[in-house]
Amino acid sequence: MGEKVLERFPAGGPRGSWPAEECAAALRAEGRPATVVMDLRTDAFLVVVPAGEEN
């Protein structure tokens, strides 16, 4: 079972800004199992859900 990336946010955002975490929290409030992971290769935060949950 894999994961589906829903959103990407650059890691270089303003200090104190957590847009990926805010996006994931909004999705979790809707009942979707969203998490945030760091993609070191692209220096970005990714909001992901289990494959099949993207709808």
N, C-alpha and C positions, 0 to 999 in steps of 0.2 A: 504494500500500500504506500503510495507516494503522497506528495503535497502539491498543492496548486498555489502559485503566487498570485495574490489579488492586487496588491499595491507595492510600489517601490518608493522609497524616500531617501534622498541623499543624506549621508552621515554628517555632512558639514553644515547642518542647520544652525540657527541662532542658539546661543546658550540658554538652557532652560526650556527649549522647545522640543516636544516629543510627539511629532505628528504621527509617526508609525504606531506608537502606543495608544494614542487617542483614537486612531482608526480601528485598531484591533479591539479596543474597549467598546466602541460603538457596535462593532459586529458581534461581540460577545453579548452585549445587551439585547441584541436581536435573536440570541440563541444559537449563534454560529460559533464553532470552536476555533476562533482565530488566535494565532500567536505571532510574535515578532521574532525574527532571526536576523543575524548580521551576515551579509555576504561580503566577506573580506576581499574577494577578487574585484568586485565592483565598488567597494566602499559605500554600500547602501544597506538600509534596513528594509527587510521584506516582510509584508504581512501575508501569512500563509494559512491555509485551511487544509484539512485532509482531502485528498483527491475524492471527487464526487460530492463535495460540500459547497462547490463554488456557485451553485444556483441560488 
